[in-house]
């Protein structure tokens, strides 16, 4: 799911740039709790679209994310959209 979301954001950035729109995507991880091989956090994505210096679109998404540590690093095991 996470990789699909990144791919969609990159596609949207490319499409927006072709129309002269500056699309910015900001992410914030907060309230990170790590317990052994499991971790939990809040994850916020903010998307802004600007034409020149004027914001024409803004959208926020909040998620609760659970991670599991594996030999190759941390893997997202669930990502639930918050309210």
Secondary structure, DSSP 8 states (H G I E B T S, - for coil): -HHHHHHHHHHHHHHHHHTT-EEEEEEEEEEEEEETTEEEEEEEEEEEEEETTEEEEEEEEEEEEEEEEETTEEEEEEEEE--
